[in-house]
């Protein structure tokens, strides 16, 4: 007999907003008129919980009695109604289930429940099999979810196979080019083949051994466009300009750039022309001229950081003000809710790793026309309406949970965004400069992993966003999409905001891309990282997966050995997991140890090559005067032009979109003094998310 208990929770008719919206979309967007009603129920399967706590949870955690109807084990439905249930893929983070577990533990601390959640849809009315299939396709994103049957499992406890030892590519260093190319093609790497040959030469010439699978995956992650901006660092050779009306000013500007870089990089043979250099040259020139004295310089900063004098109670003190923006175009394109949520989470993590508290956010997005028929959706893509709606829900959900004001929200509509959506999150943070230390990582220093656990969600995120994608991408990119966990990041915010904690941190890095290998790997030239100590969401992860998983809401913190216990004490006070996972060494090598074996041992000098040097020729097309928007003739028919502008989606009101976001700091939150200001209490946030 099964020990699993099952409950279904459904909003009462007056509050069933999601069901009403889905009904409208099915009828208007999918064109299914025979459907007469939709019901949406949240299903919880619960195991390892006492009768007393289960009864209490039914009324306080799983449901909110004034607005919810709770059914035990099953629910009634019409004889002609059709139903299906949807659950996250194995390995995907389910925040609803995770929050339910934590909330049950608030009811009784020594309970250790296992909970899974799913969403059950009931479609009322006489619909055909094809129509039912279309509804399923609309509701299920195969990147992160799957249909699950209605049968209750005997147990929720999953038994994982013991992972195999990390594979060694025997004969790699001696492979002829054709065989090496075949191996390269089979691994689906983000790096180019020239990088793969670069690795072969290194292991043959310096290491004199064959590499492990983990070493190849770590290098692929380190050298990805996401982590190292490979495209922007490609050397631009033989730059030529076409003919046209604006050739003179464009060529003149480029020649001024060349003159400035010749002055700034005088005697530097290692510098070359590239897009990154073009983008930074104005800043470098301003800095040389003494006009950027307020810029904070550090090899640790992942966000723009400036020093600002602030008057507090009549006294002037220096504060660090951070600006950061992040794009999550690819993740949001394939999984809009999680992609957009972690766009904001990623933007927050960079200033947070610099120990500044994020106060304000903005969101700018780009989409194709969301009003077009679902039948016109490009093969391998999600419908635009689903993209825009779920992405807005994802970003606002994360921001509203963490208590962050999003003051400016704007979506731009253009047909070119049908190829790939644009998702930009930008934030601003600040902290007293006296509370932020920028120190070096010295041999013997300890690196602590703080925050969320490691799982398979997020594996390959950096490399995945750096690859070329095809029609089949949506079916194979599930592991690359990370799931945000805003309450955990809020705990880290609160912890880092305490001056006594911030001053213990010598250096810090977030896990935004590359996982353990990059987040910890960037903190010092010499490192020994013990992967067996990394907390995991579940068993069965092998060394490679632990090394490169980018699971969200984690920080790598460098502290002096004498300060480790004190730092761990503060983490426990915030209910955050914190584990010593690495030590800084004198030898400049990145060493990853799993099962007492070195599965990565690479020199820092080789890592820092960022792969094989890449070059490309450039031809600049010169725009024509006739294409100058401001030089066009005046409007002949004002009424016609006015009506044309009114018909443009970009002229429509976006009030409904804007109102999804908290626009003032601490909206709906419990206000607390410095050290935890403007934040929901942990219990309130999780219960609110669970019942949302």
C-alpha positions as CSV (number, residue, x, y, z in Angstrom):
1,X,0.0,0.0,0.0
2,X,1.3,3.5,-0.9
3,X,2.5,5.7,1.9
4,X,2.0,8.8,-0.3
5,X,-0.8,11.2,0.4
6,X,-2.3,13.3,-2.4
7,X,-4.2,16.5,-2.3
8,X,-5.5,18.8,-5.1
9,X,-5.9,22.5,-4.5
10,X,-8.2,24.6,-6.7
11,X,-9.0,28.3,-6.6
12,X,-12.6,29.0,-5.8
13,X,-14.5,30.4,-8.9
14,X,-14.2,34.0,-7.9
15,X,-10.4,33.7,-7.6
16,X,-9.6,31.3,-10.4
17,X,-7.7,33.9,-12.5
18,X,-5.3,31.4,-14.1
19,X,-8.1,29.1,-15.2
20,X,-10.1,32.1,-16.7
21,X,-7.0,33.3,-18.6
22,X,-6.3,29.9,-20.0
23,X,-9.9,29.4,-21.1
24,X,-9.7,32.7,-23.0
25,X,-6.4,31.8,-24.6
26,X,-7.6,28.4,-25.7
27,X,-10.7,29.9,-27.4
28,X,-9.2,33.0,-28.9
29,X,-5.6,32.0,-29.5
30,X,-6.0,28.3,-30.3
31,X,-9.4,28.8,-31.9
32,X,-11.1,25.9,-30.0
33,X,-14.7,27.0,-29.6
34,X,-16.2,23.7,-28.3
35,X,-14.3,24.0,-25.1
36,X,-16.7,25.3,-22.4
37,X,-14.6,25.6,-19.3
38,X,-11.1,25.1,-17.8
39,X,-10.1,24.1,-14.3
40,X,-6.5,24.4,-12.9
41,X,-5.6,22.4,-9.8
42,X,-2.2,22.2,-8.0
43,X,-1.4,18.6,-7.0
44,X,0.7,17.8,-4.0
45,X,2.1,14.3,-3.3
46,X,3.4,14.0,0.2
47,X,5.4,11.3,2.0
48,X,7.1,10.9,5.4
49,X,4.8,13.3,7.3
50,X,2.8,12.7,10.5
51,X,-1.0,12.9,10.6
52,X,-1.0,15.9,12.8
53,X,1.4,18.0,10.6
54,X,-0.3,16.8,7.4
55,X,-3.7,18.1,8.7
56,X,-2.2,21.4,9.7
57,X,-0.4,21.8,6.3
58,X,-3.6,21.2,4.4
59,X,-5.0,24.4,5.9
60,X,-1.9,26.6,6.1
61,X,0.7,25.4,3.5
62,X,-1.1,23.6,0.7
63,X,-4.2,25.8,0.6
64,X,-5.6,29.0,1.8
65,X,-9.2,28.2,3.0
66,X,-10.9,31.5,2.2
67,X,-9.9,31.3,-1.5
68,X,-9.0,27.6,-2.2
69,X,-10.9,24.4,-2.3
70,X,-8.9,21.4,-1.2
71,X,-9.6,17.8,-2.4
72,X,-8.1,14.7,-0.8
73,X,-6.8,11.9,-3.1
74,X,-9.2,12.8,-6.0
75,X,-11.8,15.3,-7.2
76,X,-15.1,15.2,-9.1
77,X,-15.3,16.0,-12.8
78,X,-17.8,15.6,-15.6
79,X,-18.1,12.4,-17.6
80,X,-17.0,14.1,-20.8
81,X,-14.2,16.2,-19.2
82,X,-10.6,15.6,-20.2
83,X,-7.7,16.0,-17.8
84,X,-3.9,15.8,-17.9
85,X,-1.2,16.7,-15.3
86,X,2.1,18.3,-15.9
87,X,5.3,18.1,-13.8
88,X,8.9,19.4,-14.0
89,X,11.4,17.1,-15.7
90,X,13.7,15.1,-13.3
91,X,16.5,17.4,-12.2
92,X,14.6,20.6,-12.7
93,X,14.2,22.7,-9.5
94,X,10.5,22.9,-8.4
95,X,10.2,26.0,-6.2
96,X,6.7,25.2,-5.2
97,X,7.6,21.8,-3.8
98,X,10.8,23.1,-2.2
99,X,8.9,25.9,-0.5
100,X,6.2,23.4,0.7
101,X,8.9,21.3,2.3
102,X,10.4,24.3,4.2
103,X,7.0,25.5,5.3
104,X,6.1,22.1,6.6
105,X,9.3,22.2,8.6
106,X,8.1,25.5,10.1
107,X,5.1,23.7,11.5
108,X,7.3,21.0,13.1
109,X,11.1,21.3,12.9
110,X,11.8,17.6,13.2
111,X,9.6,16.6,10.2
112,X,11.5,15.6,7.1
113,X,8.8,15.4,4.4
114,X,9.2,14.5,0.7
115,X,6.9,16.6,-1.5
116,X,6.3,16.7,-5.3
117,X,4.0,19.0,-7.1
118,X,2.2,19.0,-10.4
119,X,-0.4,21.1,-12.2
120,X,-3.6,19.3,-13.3
121,X,-5.7,20.7,-16.1
122,X,-9.4,19.8,-16.6
123,X,-10.9,20.7,-20.0
124,X,-14.6,20.8,-20.1
125,X,-16.7,20.4,-23.3
126,X,-16.8,18.2,-26.3
127,X,-13.4,18.5,-28.0
128,X,-11.6,16.4,-30.5
129,X,-8.4,14.4,-29.9
130,X,-6.5,16.9,-32.1
131,X,-7.9,19.8,-30.1
132,X,-6.9,18.1,-26.9
133,X,-3.4,17.5,-28.2
134,X,-3.1,21.2,-29.2
135,X,-4.1,22.3,-25.7
136,X,-1.5,19.9,-24.2
137,X,1.2,21.3,-26.5
138,X,0.3,24.8,-25.5
139,X,0.4,24.1,-21.8
140,X,3.6,21.9,-21.7
141,X,7.0,23.2,-22.5
142,X,9.2,20.2,-23.2
143,X,12.4,22.0,-22.2
144,X,11.5,21.8,-18.5
145,X,8.2,19.9,-18.2
146,X,6.5,16.7,-19.1
147,X,3.0,15.1,-18.9
148,X,2.6,12.7,-15.9
149,X,-0.1,10.1,-15.4
150,X,-2.8,10.4,-12.7
151,X,-1.7,7.2,-10.9
152,X,-0.3,7.9,-7.4
153,X,3.3,6.5,-6.9
154,X,4.0,4.0,-4.2
155,X,6.9,6.2,-2.9
156,X,8.4,9.6,-3.7
157,X,11.9,8.5,-2.7
158,X,14.1,8.3,-5.7
159,X,17.0,5.8,-5.9
160,X,19.8,7.1,-8.1
161,X,22.4,5.0,-9.8
162,X,25.9,5.3,-8.6
163,X,27.7,7.6,-11.1
164,X,30.6,6.1,-13.0
165,X,34.2,7.3,-12.8
166,X,35.1,10.2,-15.1
167,X,36.1,9.1,-18.5
168,X,39.6,9.6,-19.8
169,X,40.0,10.2,-23.6
170,X,42.6,7.6,-24.2
171,X,44.8,8.3,-27.2
172,X,43.6,12.0,-27.4
173,X,47.1,13.5,-27.7
174,X,48.0,11.3,-30.6
175,X,44.8,11.4,-32.6
176,X,45.1,12.4,-36.2
177,X,43.1,15.4,-37.3
178,X,40.2,13.4,-38.8
179,X,39.7,11.4,-35.7
180,X,40.0,14.4,-33.5
181,X,37.3,16.2,-35.6
182,X,35.0,13.2,-35.2
183,X,35.4,13.3,-31.4
184,X,34.9,17.1,-31.4
185,X,31.6,16.7,-33.4
186,X,30.3,14.0,-31.0
187,X,30.8,16.2,-27.9
188,X,28.5,19.1,-29.0
189,X,30.9,21.7,-27.6
190,X,30.6,25.5,-27.7
191,X,34.3,25.9,-28.6
192,X,35.5,25.9,-32.2
193,X,37.6,23.0,-33.6
194,X,40.7,25.3,-33.5
195,X,40.2,25.5,-29.7
196,X,40.0,21.7,-29.5
197,X,43.3,21.4,-31.4
198,X,44.8,24.0,-28.9
199,X,43.8,21.6,-26.1
200,X,45.4,18.6,-27.9
201,X,48.7,20.5,-28.3
202,X,48.7,21.6,-24.6
203,X,48.1,18.1,-23.2
204,X,50.6,16.5,-25.7
205,X,53.3,19.1,-25.1
206,X,53.0,20.2,-21.5
207,X,50.9,17.6,-19.5
208,X,52.1,14.6,-21.6
209,X,48.9,12.8,-20.8
210,X,45.3,12.4,-22.1
211,X,42.6,14.7,-20.7
212,X,39.5,13.7,-18.7
213,X,35.9,14.4,-19.8
214,X,35.7,16.9,-16.9
215,X,38.8,18.8,-18.2
216,X,37.3,19.1,-21.7
217,X,33.9,20.3,-20.3
218,X,35.6,22.8,-17.9
219,X,37.7,24.3,-20.7
220,X,34.6,24.5,-22.9
221,X,32.8,26.4,-20.1
222,X,35.8,28.6,-19.3
223,X,36.3,29.7,-22.9
224,X,32.6,30.1,-23.8
225,X,31.4,33.3,-25.2
226,X,29.3,33.7,-22.1
227,X,32.3,33.5,-19.7
228,X,35.1,35.0,-21.8
229,X,33.3,37.1,-24.6
230,X,35.2,35.1,-27.3
231,X,33.4,36.9,-30.1
232,X,34.3,40.3,-28.8
233,X,37.9,39.2,-28.3
234,X,38.4,38.0,-31.9
235,X,41.2,40.0,-33.6
236,X,39.9,42.2,-36.4
237,X,42.2,42.1,-39.4
238,X,42.2,43.9,-42.7
239,X,39.5,46.4,-41.8
240,X,38.0,47.8,-45.1
241,X,35.3,50.4,-45.6
242,X,32.9,50.5,-48.5
243,X,31.7,53.6,-50.4
244,X,28.9,55.8,-49.3
245,X,27.6,59.2,-48.1
246,X,29.0,58.7,-44.5
247,X,32.4,57.2,-45.3
248,X,34.4,60.2,-44.3
249,X,33.1,60.6,-40.7
250,X,33.1,56.8,-40.1
251,X,36.7,56.3,-41.3
252,X,37.8,59.4,-39.4
253,X,36.3,58.0,-36.2
254,X,38.1,54.7,-36.7
255,X,41.4,56.4,-37.4
256,X,41.0,58.4,-34.2
257,X,40.4,55.1,-32.3
258,X,43.7,53.7,-33.8
259,X,45.6,56.9,-32.8
260,X,44.2,56.7,-29.2
261,X,45.0,53.0,-28.8
262,X,48.6,53.6,-30.2
263,X,49.1,56.1,-27.4
264,X,47.5,54.2,-24.6
265,X,49.0,50.8,-25.5
266,X,52.4,52.2,-26.5
267,X,55.0,49.3,-26.2
268,X,52.3,46.7,-25.7
269,X,52.6,44.0,-28.4
270,X,50.0,41.8,-26.7
271,X,47.1,44.2,-27.5
272,X,45.2,44.0,-30.8
273,X,42.1,45.5,-32.4
274,X,38.9,43.7,-31.4
275,X,35.3,44.6,-30.6
276,X,36.1,44.6,-26.8
277,X,38.9,47.1,-27.3
278,X,36.7,49.3,-29.5
279,X,34.0,49.3,-26.8
280,X,36.4,50.1,-24.0
281,X,38.7,52.7,-25.7
282,X,36.6,55.7,-24.7
283,X,36.7,54.7,-21.1
284,X,40.4,54.0,-21.2
285,X,41.1,57.5,-22.7
286,X,38.9,59.2,-20.1
287,X,40.7,57.3,-17.4
288,X,44.1,58.3,-18.7
289,X,43.0,61.9,-18.8
290,X,42.0,61.7,-15.1
291,X,38.3,61.9,-15.7
292,X,37.3,58.6,-14.0
293,X,38.7,59.2,-10.5
294,X,35.4,57.9,-9.0
295,X,35.7,54.5,-10.6
296,X,36.4,51.6,-8.1
297,X,39.0,49.4,-9.6
298,X,39.3,45.7,-8.6
299,X,39.8,42.4,-10.3
300,X,36.8,41.1,-8.4
301,X,34.1,43.4,-9.6
302,X,31.5,41.9,-11.9
303,X,29.4,45.1,-12.0
304,X,30.2,48.7,-12.8
305,X,31.2,50.2,-9.4
306,X,31.7,53.9,-8.7
307,X,32.6,55.8,-5.4
308,X,30.0,58.3,-4.4
309,X,30.1,60.8,-1.4
310,X,26.9,60.5,0.6
311,X,25.8,62.8,3.4
312,X,24.3,60.8,6.4
313,X,23.3,62.7,9.5
314,X,25.5,65.6,8.6
315,X,28.5,63.5,8.0
316,X,29.9,62.7,4.5
317,X,31.0,59.1,3.9
318,X,32.0,57.1,0.8
319,X,29.5,54.6,-0.7
320,X,30.0,52.2,-3.5
321,X,27.2,52.4,-6.2
322,X,26.9,49.5,-8.6
323,X,25.2,49.2,-11.9
324,X,24.6,45.9,-13.7
325,X,22.7,44.6,-16.6
326,X,22.2,41.1,-17.9
327,X,20.7,39.5,-20.9
328,X,19.0,36.1,-20.9
329,X,17.8,36.0,-24.5
330,X,18.5,32.3,-25.1
331,X,17.2,30.9,-21.8
332,X,14.0,33.0,-22.0
333,X,13.5,32.0,-25.6
334,X,13.4,28.3,-24.7
335,X,11.9,28.5,-21.2
336,X,10.4,32.0,-20.7
337,X,9.5,31.8,-17.0
338,X,12.8,30.4,-15.7
339,X,14.9,32.4,-18.2
340,X,13.4,35.7,-17.3
341,X,13.4,35.0,-13.6
342,X,17.1,34.2,-13.6
343,X,17.8,37.2,-15.8
344,X,16.9,39.3,-12.8
345,X,18.5,36.9,-10.4
346,X,21.7,37.0,-12.4
347,X,21.7,40.8,-12.5
348,X,21.3,40.9,-8.7
349,X,24.1,38.4,-8.0
350,X,26.9,40.4,-9.5
351,X,26.5,43.5,-7.3
352,X,25.6,41.2,-4.4
353,X,28.9,39.3,-4.9
354,X,30.5,42.7,-4.5
355,X,28.7,43.1,-1.2
356,X,26.3,45.9,-2.4
357,X,22.6,45.8,-1.7
358,X,20.4,46.0,-4.8
359,X,17.6,48.6,-4.5
360,X,16.2,49.2,-8.0
361,X,15.6,47.3,-11.2
362,X,14.4,47.9,-14.7
363,X,13.3,45.5,-17.5
364,X,13.5,46.1,-21.3
365,X,12.4,43.3,-23.6
366,X,11.9,42.7,-27.3
367,X,9.3,40.4,-28.9
368,X,7.6,39.7,-32.2
369,X,3.9,40.2,-32.6
370,X,2.2,38.3,-29.8
371,X,-1.2,38.6,-31.4
372,X,-0.4,36.4,-34.4
373,X,-2.1,33.0,-34.7
374,X,-0.4,30.1,-33.0
375,X,-0.4,28.4,-36.4
376,X,2.2,30.9,-37.6
377,X,4.7,30.0,-34.9
378,X,8.1,29.1,-36.3
379,X,9.0,25.4,-36.1
380,X,10.9,24.7,-33.0
381,X,9.8,27.9,-31.3
382,X,7.3,28.7,-28.5
383,X,4.3,30.9,-29.5
384,X,5.1,34.6,-29.0
385,X,2.1,35.1,-26.7
386,X,3.4,32.4,-24.4
387,X,6.8,33.9,-24.5
388,X,5.8,37.4,-23.6
389,X,3.3,36.4,-20.8
390,X,5.4,33.7,-19.1
391,X,8.6,35.8,-19.3
392,X,6.8,38.7,-17.6
393,X,5.5,36.4,-14.9
394,X,9.0,35.0,-14.4
395,X,10.8,38.3,-14.0
396,X,8.1,39.8,-11.8
397,X,7.8,36.7,-9.7
398,X,11.5,36.8,-8.9
399,X,11.6,40.5,-8.3
400,X,8.4,40.6,-6.2
401,X,9.6,37.7,-4.0
402,X,13.0,39.2,-3.3
403,X,11.4,42.6,-2.6
404,X,13.0,44.5,-5.4
405,X,11.4,47.6,-7.0
406,X,11.2,47.5,-10.8
407,X,10.6,51.0,-11.7
408,X,10.8,50.9,-15.5
409,X,9.2,48.2,-17.6
410,X,9.0,48.3,-21.4
411,X,8.5,45.8,-24.1
412,X,9.4,46.6,-27.8
413,X,7.7,44.8,-30.7
414,X,9.6,44.1,-33.9
415,X,9.4,41.3,-36.4
416,X,13.1,40.5,-36.1
417,X,12.6,39.4,-32.6
418,X,10.8,36.3,-33.9
419,X,14.2,34.7,-34.3
420,X,15.2,35.3,-30.7
421,X,13.6,37.2,-27.9
422,X,15.5,40.0,-26.1
423,X,15.4,39.9,-22.3
424,X,17.3,42.5,-20.4
425,X,17.4,43.1,-16.7
426,X,19.3,46.0,-15.1
427,X,19.8,46.8,-11.4
428,X,21.4,49.3,-9.2
429,X,23.0,48.6,-5.8
430,X,24.9,50.4,-3.0
431,X,26.8,49.9,0.2
432,X,29.1,51.8,2.5
433,X,32.6,51.6,1.1
434,X,34.1,51.0,4.6
435,X,32.2,47.7,4.9
436,X,33.6,46.2,1.6
437,X,37.1,44.7,1.5
438,X,38.9,44.1,-1.8
439,X,41.7,41.7,-0.8
440,X,43.8,39.1,-2.5
441,X,43.4,35.3,-2.1
442,X,46.4,34.1,-0.2
443,X,47.7,30.5,0.0
444,X,45.9,28.7,2.8
445,X,42.7,30.8,2.5
446,X,39.5,28.8,2.6
447,X,36.7,29.1,0.0
448,X,33.2,28.6,1.3
449,X,30.3,27.7,-0.9
450,X,27.2,29.5,0.4
451,X,23.6,29.2,-0.6
452,X,21.7,26.8,-2.9
453,X,22.6,23.2,-3.7
454,X,23.9,21.9,-6.9
455,X,21.7,20.0,-9.4
456,X,21.5,19.2,-13.1
457,X,19.5,22.3,-13.9
458,X,21.9,24.9,-15.3
459,X,24.4,22.4,-16.7
460,X,25.7,23.9,-19.9
461,X,24.1,27.2,-19.5
462,X,27.2,29.2,-20.4
463,X,28.1,27.0,-23.3
464,X,24.5,26.6,-24.4
465,X,24.0,30.3,-24.8
466,X,27.2,30.4,-26.8
467,X,26.2,27.8,-29.3
468,X,24.3,28.0,-32.6
469,X,20.7,26.8,-32.1
470,X,18.4,24.9,-34.5
471,X,14.8,23.7,-34.7
472,X,15.6,20.8,-32.4
473,X,17.2,23.0,-29.6
474,X,13.9,23.2,-27.7
475,X,14.0,19.4,-27.2
476,X,17.6,19.1,-26.0
477,X,18.3,22.3,-24.0
478,X,16.4,21.4,-20.8
479,X,19.4,21.1,-18.5
480,X,20.8,24.4,-19.7
481,X,17.8,26.4,-18.2
482,X,18.2,27.3,-14.5
483,X,15.4,27.8,-12.1
484,X,15.5,30.7,-9.8
485,X,15.1,30.5,-6.0
486,X,14.5,34.1,-4.9
487,X,14.1,33.4,-1.1
488,X,17.6,31.9,-1.0
489,X,19.1,34.9,-2.7
490,X,17.2,37.2,-0.4
491,X,18.9,35.4,2.6
492,X,22.3,36.0,1.0
493,X,21.4,39.7,0.6
494,X,20.4,40.0,4.2
495,X,23.6,38.2,5.4
496,X,26.0,40.2,3.2
497,X,24.3,43.5,4.3
498,X,25.5,42.9,7.9
499,X,28.8,44.9,8.2
500,X,30.3,42.2,10.5
501,X,29.8,39.6,7.8
502,X,30.9,41.8,4.8
503,X,34.2,42.7,6.5
504,X,35.1,39.0,6.8
505,X,35.0,38.4,3.1
506,X,38.3,38.9,1.3
507,X,36.9,38.1,-2.2
508,X,33.7,36.7,-3.6
509,X,32.2,35.4,-6.8
510,X,28.7,34.3,-7.8
511,X,27.7,31.2,-9.7
512,X,26.1,32.9,-12.6
513,X,28.0,31.0,-15.2
514,X,30.3,28.0,-15.2
515,X,29.4,26.6,-11.8
516,X,32.1,25.5,-9.4
517,X,34.9,25.4,-12.0
518,X,34.5,29.1,-13.0
519,X,33.0,30.7,-9.9
520,X,35.6,29.2,-7.6
521,X,38.2,28.9,-10.3
522,X,38.4,32.6,-10.8
523,X,39.1,33.5,-7.2
524,X,42.8,32.5,-7.2
525,X,45.5,31.3,-9.5
526,X,46.1,28.1,-7.4
527,X,43.2,26.1,-6.1
528,X,42.3,22.7,-4.8
529,X,38.5,22.1,-5.0
530,X,36.9,19.1,-3.3
531,X,33.8,18.3,-5.3
532,X,32.6,15.6,-2.9
533,X,32.0,18.4,-0.3
534,X,29.7,20.4,-2.7
535,X,26.1,20.1,-1.4
536,X,23.8,18.4,-3.9
537,X,20.1,18.5,-4.5
538,X,20.0,14.8,-5.0
539,X,22.4,11.9,-5.4
540,X,23.7,10.5,-8.7
541,X,25.7,13.5,-10.0
542,X,29.1,12.7,-11.4
543,X,32.2,14.8,-11.0
544,X,31.7,16.6,-14.3
545,X,28.2,17.6,-13.5
546,X,29.2,18.9,-10.1
547,X,32.0,20.9,-11.7
548,X,30.0,22.8,-14.3
549,X,26.5,23.0,-13.0
550,X,25.3,26.6,-12.7
551,X,22.5,26.1,-10.2
552,X,21.3,29.4,-8.9
553,X,21.7,31.4,-5.7
554,X,25.2,30.4,-4.6
555,X,28.3,32.3,-3.7
556,X,31.9,31.4,-3.5
557,X,33.5,33.3,-0.6
558,X,37.2,33.6,0.3
559,X,37.9,34.0,4.0
560,X,40.9,33.8,6.2
561,X,41.2,30.4,8.0
562,X,40.9,32.2,11.3
563,X,37.5,33.6,10.3
564,X,35.9,30.4,8.9
565,X,33.9,29.4,12.0
566,X,32.6,33.0,12.6
567,X,31.4,33.2,8.9
568,X,29.7,29.8,9.2
569,X,27.9,30.9,12.3
570,X,26.4,33.9,10.5
571,X,25.3,31.6,7.7
572,X,23.5,29.4,10.2
573,X,21.7,32.4,11.6
574,X,20.3,33.1,8.1
575,X,19.4,29.5,7.6
576,X,21.9,29.2,4.7
577,X,24.0,26.2,3.9
578,X,27.7,27.0,4.0
579,X,30.5,24.4,3.4
580,X,34.2,24.6,3.0
581,X,34.9,23.3,-0.4
582,X,38.3,24.6,-1.6
583,X,41.7,25.9,-0.4
584,X,44.0,28.4,-2.1
585,X,47.4,27.0,-3.0
586,X,50.8,28.4,-4.0
587,X,51.0,26.4,-7.2
588,X,49.2,28.2,-10.1
589,X,47.0,25.3,-11.1
590,X,43.3,24.5,-11.0
591,X,42.8,21.1,-9.4
592,X,39.4,19.5,-8.9
593,X,39.2,16.4,-6.8
594,X,36.3,13.8,-6.8
595,X,36.3,10.5,-5.1
596,X,39.9,11.2,-4.0
597,X,41.1,11.5,-7.6
598,X,42.2,14.5,-9.6
599,X,39.7,14.8,-12.4
600,X,41.0,18.3,-13.4
601,X,44.6,19.5,-13.1
602,X,45.3,22.4,-15.5
603,X,47.8,25.2,-15.4
604,X,46.5,28.7,-14.9
605,X,48.5,30.0,-17.8
606,X,46.7,27.6,-20.1
607,X,43.3,28.5,-18.7
608,X,44.1,32.2,-19.2
609,X,44.8,31.7,-23.0
610,X,41.0,31.7,-23.4
611,X,41.4,29.2,-26.2
612,X,43.1,29.5,-29.6
613,X,43.7,33.0,-30.9
614,X,40.9,33.9,-33.4
615,X,41.0,36.3,-36.3
616,X,38.6,37.7,-38.8
617,X,38.6,40.1,-41.7
618,X,36.1,43.1,-41.6
619,X,34.3,44.9,-44.3
620,X,32.2,47.9,-43.1
621,X,29.2,48.8,-45.2
622,X,28.5,52.5,-45.3
623,X,24.8,53.6,-44.9
624,X,23.2,55.7,-47.6
625,X,21.8,59.2,-47.2
626,X,18.4,58.1,-48.5
627,X,18.1,55.8,-45.5
628,X,18.5,58.6,-43.1
629,X,15.3,58.7,-41.0
630,X,15.5,62.4,-40.4
631,X,16.2,63.3,-44.0
632,X,12.9,61.7,-45.2
633,X,10.2,63.8,-46.7
634,X,7.5,65.2,-44.4
635,X,4.3,63.2,-44.0
636,X,1.8,63.9,-46.8
637,X,-1.3,62.5,-45.2
638,X,-1.2,63.2,-41.5
639,X,-4.4,61.3,-40.7
640,X,-3.2,58.1,-42.5
641,X,0.1,58.3,-40.7
642,X,-1.6,58.9,-37.4
643,X,-3.8,55.8,-37.9
644,X,-0.8,53.8,-38.9
645,X,1.0,54.8,-35.7
646,X,-2.1,53.9,-33.6
647,X,-2.2,50.5,-35.2
648,X,1.4,49.8,-34.2
649,X,1.7,47.5,-31.1
650,X,4.4,49.8,-29.8
651,X,1.8,52.5,-29.4
652,X,-0.4,50.4,-27.2
653,X,-0.7,50.9,-23.4
654,X,1.5,48.5,-21.4
655,X,-0.2,49.3,-18.1
656,X,-1.2,45.7,-17.5
657,X,2.4,44.6,-18.0
658,X,3.8,47.3,-15.8
659,X,1.4,46.6,-12.9
660,X,2.8,43.0,-12.6
661,X,5.9,44.5,-11.0
662,X,6.4,46.1,-7.6
663,X,7.3,49.6,-8.4
664,X,8.3,50.8,-5.0
665,X,10.9,49.4,-2.6
666,X,9.5,47.0,-0.1
667,X,6.0,46.9,-1.6
668,X,4.0,44.6,0.6
669,X,7.0,43.6,2.7
670,X,7.9,43.7,6.3
671,X,10.3,46.6,6.9
672,X,13.3,46.1,9.1
673,X,16.3,48.2,10.0
674,X,19.7,48.1,8.1
675,X,20.9,44.6,7.9
676,X,17.6,43.3,6.6
677,X,15.7,46.3,5.3
678,X,12.8,46.1,2.9
679,X,12.5,42.3,2.9
680,X,9.7,39.8,3.4
681,X,10.3,37.5,6.3
682,X,11.4,34.1,5.1
683,X,8.1,32.4,6.1
684,X,5.9,35.0,4.5
685,X,7.8,34.9,1.2
686,X,7.6,31.1,0.8
687,X,4.0,30.8,1.8
688,X,3.1,33.7,-0.6
689,X,4.9,32.0,-3.4
690,X,3.4,28.6,-2.6
691,X,-0.2,29.9,-2.8
692,X,0.4,32.3,-5.7
